[in-house]
Amino acid sequence: MAVALNPRRAAHPARAPRVPLRILTAVPICDGHDSAVTTINIELARHGIEVIYLGYHQSVSAIARAAVQEDVNVVGLSSYNGGHIIFFKEVADQLRHSGNGDIPVFGGGGGTITKADERIMRRQGTDRIFFAGTPLKDIMTIIQRDYARTAKPNAKFKGDRSLARAITLVEQNLSARRPPRVIPARRQGRGFVVGIAGPGGAGKSTLIDELTSRFLRQHPTGRIAILANDPSHPDTGGAILGDRVSAIYAQDDRVFFRSLATRGSLTGLSAATPAAIGILQQSGEFDLILVESVGVGQESDPFGSFGQSRRLTDAVLFVLAPHYGGLIQLQKIALLNGADLVALNKCDHPMARTAQAEIQARLNQNGRGQVLHSTTAARHFDPGVDALFAAIQALGSARGRTGGAR
């Protein structure tokens, strides 16, 4: 994705907004060229911007849905395969027709988008086309200057955009050091909340996607929500929120998916997470809410499993991969004591059989009857994921929450 400067606007050094600007980036359907957008994503994050990367080969509906649920400032598209005149128009049209035309669309495509194309695309609703050869510094200046804005309550927003804006307002107030309106997590009725933690690389995002697929198949009228936390960079404040790349099944309208940056919180969760859970529960729309923490360490307790503070979720699932480092490392992991559910993922790994025996022995020491679920989330229709989803539903039913059944 490259940029053309608008001569009508004088470029000047941009100052990072106090509340991070959020951009959704994606590559259109039938286009597998992601090297340019990856470069832009890194540069955006380096300038304090939160980038929700959707991935390549993305449809118009997937891009528009993600933009609405993420309540982004702007959508940036990188197109190298042609077809940009129609595709960009379709994205802008779908946002406008759904009542979300306040989200602008910009993009670029190296040498594939001509000046003549740009004139047509601007008339059709594309805000800006960025051409090859523009320095990255100038690109960042324009984006921060023209797309940073303060979110405000909007009674016209409906459905998922209304929920998304409520979460944005909480995040914004916390970033500006203003106390948010307290939205307590509701503990009655539907909306079984499962916190999912584990070290980086355990495959949490892929496992969540496979659990989502089970929910959608088994509950054809239900809705599921996912809150995915990723770390902000401690220096710039920017972030690459990439969990949607693994979220194949989030392209269903019954899935609400929101990415959250930690913005300096050291708990493994954004400080806005408790209020975001409350917003989703109070909507009454969701039967199951999955909350993913960032990759956690040995002493981490992001969901309050040990009672030192109010427990944030109804249940906690801890996910490990076979390469955890040996028996002594297992002894150090506190959440193996506190988790309601434990999964060993990536069980197609050669070390999986040894890991299964070692982890189950570690769980037996807890004396809580914990069962290790062996999963291979990268394999569709994995029976281990089936069993794990059944265990989640059973736990929800046992605690008086539906976990999916209407």
GUPAMAR-819229 format. One record per residue (C-alpha): x, y, z. Coordinates in nm, 4 decimals, m for minus. Layout:
N
> x|y|z
> X|Y|Z
...
END
This chain:
406
> x|y|z
> 0.0000|0.0000|0.0000
> 0.1592|0.3317|m0.1031
> 0.0436|0.6923|m0.0782
> m0.0065|1.0002|m0.2950
> 0.0042|1.3304|m0.1116
> m0.2939|1.5574|m0.1641
> m0.1474|1.8898|m0.2839
> m0.4441|2.0774|m0.1382
> m0.3319|1.9836|0.2136
> m0.0001|2.0950|0.3597
> 0.1794|1.8066|0.5261
> 0.3187|1.8667|0.8713
> 0.4694|1.6433|1.1411
> 0.1905|1.4437|1.3072
> 0.1611|1.4053|1.6793
> 0.0279|1.0723|1.8007
> m0.3249|1.1146|1.9412
> m0.3689|1.0519|2.3109
> m0.6255|0.7854|2.2278
> m0.4730|0.5481|1.9690
> m0.6119|0.5634|1.6184
> m0.7560|0.2282|1.5043
> m0.7207|0.1146|1.1425
> m0.8526|m0.2015|0.9779
> m0.6227|m0.3226|0.7002
> m0.7005|m0.5993|0.4533
> m0.6241|m0.7370|0.1090
> m0.9205|m0.7996|m0.1262
> m1.0508|m1.1355|m0.2364
> m0.8440|m1.3243|m0.4963
> m0.5362|m1.1211|m0.4010
> m0.2563|m1.2957|m0.2136
> m0.0062|m1.0086|m0.2159
> 0.0479|m0.9251|0.1498
> 0.4091|m0.8045|0.1639
> 0.3154|m0.4388|0.1064
> 0.0360|m0.4315|0.3625
> 0.2613|m0.6075|0.6149
> 0.5188|m0.3311|0.5741
> 0.2511|m0.0660|0.6220
> 0.1095|m0.2468|0.9285
> 0.4488|m0.2459|1.0995
> 0.5034|0.1208|1.0229
> 0.1565|0.2155|1.1479
> 0.2145|0.0337|1.4774
> 0.5556|0.1994|1.5075
> 0.3751|0.5344|1.4950
> 0.1419|0.4507|1.7817
> m0.1528|0.3273|1.5738
> m0.3566|0.0149|1.6506
> m0.3807|m0.1997|1.3382
> m0.6504|m0.4636|1.3111
> m0.5200|m0.6831|1.0304
> m0.7849|m0.8948|0.8631
> m0.5544|m1.0784|0.6244
> m0.5526|m1.1337|0.2495
> m0.8193|m1.2816|0.0183
> m1.0943|m1.0984|0.2078
> m1.4485|m1.0412|0.0820
> m1.6373|m0.7129|0.0884
> m1.8758|m0.8415|0.3554
> m1.5909|m0.9639|0.5790
> m1.4164|m0.6261|0.5587
> m1.7336|m0.4272|0.6271
> m1.8356|m0.6539|0.9165
> m1.4939|m0.6267|1.0785
> m1.4859|m0.2485|1.0366
> m1.8217|m0.2188|1.2138
> m1.7428|m0.4562|1.5019
> m1.3989|m0.3035|1.5553
> m1.5423|0.0511|1.5313
> m1.2327|0.1611|1.3422
> m1.1417|0.5155|1.2387
> m1.0728|0.4080|0.8816
> m1.0319|0.1053|0.6513
> m0.7107|0.0677|0.4493
> m0.7072|m0.1711|0.1506
> m0.4029|m0.2943|m0.0404
> m0.4868|m0.4186|m0.3911
> m0.2412|m0.5567|m0.6432
> m0.4542|m0.7853|m0.8591
> m0.6783|m0.5369|m1.0414
> m1.0500|m0.5077|m0.9836
> m0.9907|m0.2230|m0.7390
> m1.2433|0.0176|m0.8943
> m1.5310|m0.2204|m0.8253
> m1.4007|m0.3649|m0.4976
> m1.3322|m0.0350|m0.3211
> m1.6735|0.0930|m0.4302
> m1.8445|m0.2171|m0.2910
> m1.6767|m0.1748|0.0488
> m1.7716|0.1936|0.0706
> m2.1261|0.1184|m0.0481
> m2.1791|m0.1609|0.2032
> m2.0622|0.0573|0.4906
> m2.2881|0.3405|0.3787
> m2.5951|0.1243|0.3190
> m2.5593|m0.0358|0.6638
> m2.5574|0.3041|0.8324
> m2.1797|0.3090|0.8866
> m2.0776|0.5496|0.6152
> m1.8801|0.7529|0.8688
> m1.6000|0.4953|0.8320
> m1.3870|0.6129|0.5353
> m1.1927|0.3868|0.3000
> m0.8446|0.4543|0.1655
> m0.5945|0.2323|m0.0096
> m0.3208|0.1762|m0.2602
> m0.1753|m0.0775|m0.4941
> 0.1703|0.0131|m0.6149
> 0.1533|0.0538|m0.9911
> m0.1810|m0.1228|m1.0406
> m0.4001|0.1781|m0.9568
> m0.3593|0.4623|m1.2045
> m0.4360|0.8316|m1.1685
> m0.7384|0.7823|m1.3921
> m0.8565|0.4982|m1.1676
> m0.8141|0.7227|m0.8658
> m1.0437|0.9891|m1.0076
> m1.3167|0.7316|m1.0644
> m1.2680|0.5760|m0.7209
> m1.2818|0.9119|m0.5437
> m1.6145|0.9864|m0.7140
> m1.7431|0.6454|m0.6039
> m1.6662|0.6994|m0.2357
> m1.3005|0.6072|m0.1788
> m1.1471|0.8755|0.0402
> m0.7896|0.8559|m0.0870
> m0.5544|0.6490|m0.3011
> m0.1888|0.6282|m0.1982
> 0.0565|0.5799|m0.4821
> 0.3989|0.4180|m0.4952
> 0.7015|0.6305|m0.4183
> 0.5625|0.8347|m0.1312
> 0.7879|0.8222|0.1777
> 0.6455|0.6220|0.4668
> 0.6935|0.9247|0.6920
> 0.4528|1.1249|0.4754
> 0.2027|0.8393|0.4734
> 0.1998|0.8321|0.8526
> 0.1634|1.2105|0.8729
> m0.1428|1.2088|0.6484
> m0.3104|0.9167|0.8257
> m0.2628|1.0580|1.1733
> m0.3705|1.4051|1.0635
> m0.6793|1.3115|0.8644
> m0.8239|1.0046|1.0376
> m0.7663|1.0497|1.4097
> m1.0892|1.1532|1.5794
> m1.2547|1.1364|1.9168
> m1.5371|0.8839|1.9360
> m1.8705|1.0143|2.0599
> m2.1964|0.8432|2.1580
> m2.4246|0.8065|1.8572
> m2.7873|0.7040|1.9084
> m2.8181|0.6290|1.5361
> m2.5821|0.3329|1.5607
> m2.7650|0.0013|1.5754
> m2.6764|m0.3629|1.6321
> m2.3090|m0.4530|1.6405
> m2.1964|m0.0938|1.5763
> m2.3822|0.0201|1.8866
> m2.2054|m0.2450|2.0965
> m1.8723|m0.1631|1.9326
> m1.9062|0.2084|2.0019
> m1.9909|0.1407|2.3680
> m1.6656|m0.0565|2.4000
> m1.4724|0.2173|2.2178
> m1.6021|0.4798|2.4596
> m1.4812|0.2750|2.7564
> m1.1386|0.2313|2.5960
> m1.1220|0.5994|2.5116
> m1.2086|0.7121|2.8633
> m0.9468|0.4821|3.0125
> m0.6808|0.6000|2.7653
> m0.7634|0.9619|2.8499
> m0.7449|0.8742|3.2222
> m1.1140|0.9413|3.2712
> m1.3049|0.6817|3.4751
> m1.5468|0.4835|3.2571
> m1.9117|0.4422|3.3371
> m1.9205|0.1253|3.5461
> m2.0803|m0.1603|3.3562
> m2.0782|m0.4636|3.5855
> m2.0724|m0.8121|3.4434
> m2.4198|m0.9612|3.4656
> m2.4290|m1.2950|3.6433
> m2.7772|m1.4101|3.5529
> m2.9282|m1.5541|3.2377
> m2.7469|m1.6281|2.9149
> m2.3900|m1.5379|2.8351
> m2.1517|m1.7979|2.9771
> m1.8099|m1.6299|2.9860
> m1.4938|m1.8361|2.9334
> m1.1497|m1.6817|2.9752
> m0.8814|m1.8429|2.7595
> m0.5156|m1.8063|2.8544
> m0.1874|m1.9707|2.7678
> 0.1651|m1.8962|2.6507
> 0.2274|m1.7369|2.3148
> 0.2345|m1.9906|2.0327
> 0.0002|m2.2412|2.1999
> m0.2595|m2.1887|1.9258
> m0.5236|m2.0120|2.1353
> m0.6669|m1.8109|1.8450
> m0.7017|m2.1135|1.6181
> m0.8581|m2.3143|1.9001
> m1.1073|m2.0332|1.9647
> m1.1982|m2.0352|1.5961
> m1.2641|m2.4090|1.6042
> m1.4760|m2.3714|1.9195
> m1.6693|m2.1016|1.7344
> m1.7390|m2.3411|1.4495
> m1.8828|m2.5956|1.6956
> m2.1060|m2.3311|1.8483
> m2.2395|m2.2186|1.5108
> m2.3166|m2.5742|1.4013
> m2.4818|m2.6842|1.7240
> m2.6754|m2.3632|1.7955
> m2.8166|m2.2343|1.4661
> m3.0015|m1.9414|1.6263
> m2.7460|m1.8414|1.8901
> m2.4761|m1.5747|1.8925
> m2.1210|m1.5938|2.0215
> m1.8880|m1.3050|2.1115
> m1.5086|m1.3038|2.1168
> m1.2897|m1.0464|2.2901
> m0.9304|m1.0931|2.1719
> m0.6541|m0.9142|2.3633
> m0.3171|m0.8374|2.2063
> m0.0236|m0.6444|2.3554
> 0.0442|m0.2789|2.2854
> 0.4048|m0.1845|2.2196
> 0.5456|m0.0398|2.5432
> 0.7416|0.2263|2.3575
> 0.5111|0.3587|2.0841
> 0.1717|0.2508|2.2182
> 0.0873|0.1027|1.8796
> m0.0255|m0.2559|1.8270
> m0.0850|m0.5139|1.5575
> m0.4095|m0.6865|1.6506
> m0.3874|m0.9963|1.4367
> m0.6258|m1.2498|1.5879
> m0.8831|m1.1966|1.3133
> m0.6394|m1.3538|1.0676
> m0.7107|m1.6906|1.2335
> m1.0834|m1.6228|1.2746
> m1.2284|m1.8012|0.9728
> m1.5685|m1.8553|1.1341
> m1.5946|m1.4938|1.2527
> m1.7189|m1.4179|0.9015
> m2.0624|m1.5272|1.0194
> m2.3063|m1.2549|1.1252
> m2.3793|m1.4506|1.4439
> m2.0220|m1.3894|1.5621
> m1.9244|m1.0597|1.7267
> m1.5463|m1.0227|1.7328
> m1.3666|m0.7321|1.8984
> m0.9888|m0.6856|1.9215
> m0.8537|m0.5090|2.2305
> m0.5041|m0.3665|2.2790
> m0.3660|m0.3776|2.6320
> m0.2630|m0.0064|2.6233
> m0.0187|m0.0392|2.9102
> m0.2109|m0.2874|3.1222
> 0.0231|m0.5590|3.2515
> m0.2466|m0.8103|3.3473
> m0.2691|m0.9807|3.0077
> m0.5971|m0.8015|2.9400
> m0.6994|m0.4532|2.8370
> m0.8290|m0.2491|3.1306
> m1.1492|m0.2169|2.9261
> m1.2131|m0.5926|2.9255
> m1.4390|m0.6098|3.2351
> m1.6632|m0.3335|3.1013
> m1.6618|m0.4904|2.7528
> m1.7837|m0.8194|2.9011
> m2.0555|m0.6292|3.0857
> m2.1660|m0.4532|2.7667
> m2.1959|m0.7836|2.5812
> m2.3828|m0.9521|2.8652
> m2.6235|m0.6646|2.9177
> m2.7129|m0.6690|2.5479
> m2.8706|m1.0123|2.6039
> m2.7615|m1.1188|2.2547
> m2.4865|m1.3678|2.3312
> m2.5033|m1.7217|2.4633
> m2.1284|m1.7719|2.4860
> m1.8535|m1.5108|2.5334
> m1.4898|m1.6120|2.4844
> m1.2190|m1.3809|2.6185
> m0.8622|m1.4416|2.5006
> m0.5733|m1.2982|2.6991
> m0.2344|m1.2142|2.5529
> 0.0323|m1.4832|2.5816
> 0.0784|m1.5262|2.9576
> 0.3725|m1.6203|3.1781
> 0.4156|m1.8648|3.4634
> 0.2694|m1.6460|3.7374
> m0.0090|m1.4896|3.5325
> m0.3705|m1.4927|3.6490
> m0.5545|m1.2656|3.4034
> m0.9048|m1.3738|3.5006
> m0.8704|m1.3819|3.8809
> m0.8783|m1.7601|3.9196
> m0.7245|m1.7517|4.2675
> m0.9700|m1.5154|4.4312
> m0.7294|m1.2277|4.4935
> m0.9806|m1.0090|4.3099
> m1.3280|m1.0618|4.1718
> m1.3212|m1.3431|3.9194
> m1.3778|m1.1944|3.5772
> m1.5141|m1.4985|3.3935
> m1.7383|m1.7932|3.4716
> m1.4675|m2.0412|3.3732
> m1.1025|m2.0423|3.2691
> m0.9475|m2.2542|2.9935
> m0.5687|m2.2838|2.9969
> m0.4026|m2.3889|2.6692
> m0.0541|m2.5368|2.6343
> 0.1486|m2.6685|2.3430
> 0.3838|m2.9702|2.3743
> 0.6998|m2.7552|2.3732
> 0.6604|m2.6115|2.7254
> 1.0149|m2.6939|2.8331
> 0.9957|m2.9939|3.0655
> 0.8627|m3.1076|3.4029
> 1.0123|m2.8284|3.6095
> 0.8400|m2.5717|3.3897
> 0.5036|m2.7389|3.4474
> 0.5492|m2.7046|3.8211
> 0.5874|m2.3282|3.7841
> 0.2652|m2.2616|3.5898
> 0.0125|m2.1304|3.8398
> m0.2885|m2.1543|3.6100
> m0.2550|m2.5308|3.5924
> m0.3847|m2.5154|3.9500
> m0.6544|m2.2549|3.8917
> m0.7982|m2.3438|3.5504
> m1.1364|m2.5136|3.5185
> m1.0369|m2.6622|3.1828
> m0.6920|m2.7488|3.0467
> m0.6098|m2.8252|2.6839
> m0.2913|m2.9538|2.5258
> m0.3080|m2.8194|2.1709
> m0.0984|m2.9109|1.8661
> m0.1191|m3.2803|1.9495
> 0.0098|m3.3688|1.6040
> 0.3528|m3.2690|1.7386
> 0.6008|m3.5573|1.7995
> 0.6328|m3.4555|2.1680
> 0.2577|m3.4683|2.2286
> 0.2367|m3.8165|2.3859
> 0.5035|m3.7370|2.6440
> 0.3430|m3.3995|2.7115
> 0.0011|m3.5580|2.7658
> 0.1376|m3.7905|3.0323
> 0.3382|m3.5179|3.2082
> 0.0583|m3.2606|3.2134
> m0.2053|m3.5077|3.3318
> 0.0268|m3.6172|3.6126
> 0.0715|m3.2510|3.7071
> m0.3073|m3.2009|3.7104
> m0.3572|m3.5113|3.9233
> m0.1389|m3.3501|4.1906
> m0.3990|m3.0745|4.2262
> m0.6622|m3.3217|4.3467
> m0.9402|m3.1386|4.1606
> m1.0313|m3.4047|3.9072
> m0.9040|m3.1923|3.6185
> m0.9106|m3.3678|3.2811
> m0.6607|m3.2839|3.0095
> m0.8202|m3.2252|2.6685
> m0.5922|m3.3147|2.3783
> m0.6625|m3.1032|2.0710
> m0.5249|m3.0287|1.7268
> m0.7047|m2.7071|1.6398
> m0.5241|m2.6728|1.3056
> m0.7173|m2.9816|1.1899
> m1.0844|m2.9217|1.1145
> m1.3343|m3.1595|1.2811
> m1.0789|m3.2636|1.5415
> m1.2495|m3.4948|1.7965
> m1.0444|m3.3421|2.0776
> m1.1959|m3.0005|2.0066
> m1.5392|m3.1651|1.9973
> m1.4809|m3.3022|2.3463
> m1.3509|m2.9691|2.4735
> m1.6557|m2.7826|2.3437
> m1.8840|m3.0402|2.5060
> m1.6996|m2.9884|2.8351
> m1.7504|m2.6113|2.8107
> m2.1219|m2.6556|2.7541
> m2.1488|m2.9034|3.0403
> m1.9698|m2.6620|3.2706
> m2.2040|m2.3828|3.1686
> m2.5081|m2.5983|3.2360
> m2.3727|m2.7104|3.5726
> m2.3269|m2.3474|3.6781
> m2.6736|m2.2460|3.5696
> m2.5642|m2.0701|3.2519
> m2.6517|m2.1824|2.9029
> m2.3140|m2.1789|2.7315
> m2.4995|m2.1921|2.4028
> m2.8446|m2.3451|2.4380
> m3.1433|m2.1177|2.3882
END
